[in-house]
Amino acid sequence: MAGATTKRDLRTGRSLWADSPGLGVRTRPLTQAIAVDVAIVGAGISGAFMAHELARDHSVAVLDRRPPLMGSTIASTALLQWEIDLPLNALAERIGTAKARRAYLRSRAAVEALERIVSDEGIRCGLKPKRTLYLAGDDYGRRALEAEAEARAAIGLESRFVPPAELRDRFDMARTGAILSEGSASGDPARLAAGLLRRAGENGARIHSPVEVLEAVGDPEGVTLLTDAGHAVRARTVVFCCGYEFPKGVPTPGAKVISTWAMASRPRMRCPAWLRDTLVWEASDPYLYFRMGATGG
């Protein structure tokens, strides 16, 4: 679990995405015991993707103790990057070259698949293609980023090393280098999740809220979810999409929650044109990242 982020508008103190238009999702209380093929715990962005995909061929129930979208999704920074926090070469040292390459290629394919879903379903969520600028930092310097850019390019990922002089002249950044990569994106996670849940509902998925899952009891034929509504949910399969919250009654050995913070504000100065299309982060731990929103903020 990479961590929870809270994106707040400095003008109001509210989570930025809470004011997005088009967040309505039809929900219903759980008034009786039900049986479905798949139960999804969590009505945020992960649960929405699951419901959207599975409702085509299965009976689906989505359960959330809050209204849809109001957990970690409403606090997302919405950086749709295929780049993994651990660079490709560092990941290869841990799990082997073949598996590391596969992980990166699958991550890149996931962004492409997300873009296709948004287009095919006609979901308005401000999705916009972006490049990323990965700056040399405390963990990885110039030589590491040069090797990383070569490793990515070798497997077809659109990345190249930006030397210090070009970084200074083009981006006005004083670092020992950076990697410029294509194929990432940004968007409004709340509007995306709402759109996916509505499409899932059109395909028969039932979204129950507020319903808290208190315990999950498995047996050879499936899982029974005990809820605070006093009615059980029986499912052949359960998918937990709980964001940064650990579900009660489900073992999570070795897991822990760490927090990061993000802030959003109106523009305070004239920003360079390149920043409108670029997500910026750095090879440090913890790392700084920034981007402009769709309206220039």
Secondary structure, DSSP 8 states (H G I E B T S, - for coil): ---EEEEEETTTSSBGGGG-S------B---S-EEEEEEEE--SHHHHHHHHHHTTTS-EEEE-SSSTTTTTGGG---EE----SS-HHHHHHHH-HHHHHHHHHHHHHHHHHHHHHHHHHT--S--EEEEEEEE--SSS-HHHHHHHHHHHHHTT--EEEE-HHHHHHHH---SS-EEEEEEEEE--HHHHHHHHHHHHHHTT-EEE-S--EEEEEEETTEEEEEETTS--EEEEEEEE--TTS--TTS--TT----EEEEEE----S---GGGGGEEEEESSSS--EE---TT--
